[in-house]
Amino acid sequence: MSAPNVYAAINAVSAELAEAGIAKTRINEADDYHYRSVDDVLDRLAPLLAKHRLCVLPRPTRRR
């Protein structure tokens, strides 16, 4: 996939994600705040990435 196509796919994923967003359905009872978990984000994001044929690959920037 060429760079302009990658940017178009990223834009499409962002647009679909913006339509409904990801609700903060979890509650931290100790500190009394709502949050969304990493699993909530991945559950919503994974089908969109597959639909638009994007793959997120981590790249280490430094070694420990």
Buried (B, 14 or more C-beta within 10 A) or exposed (E): EEEEEEEEBEEBBEEBBEEEEBEEEEEEEEEEEEEBEEEBEEEBBEEBBEEBEBEEEEEEEEEE
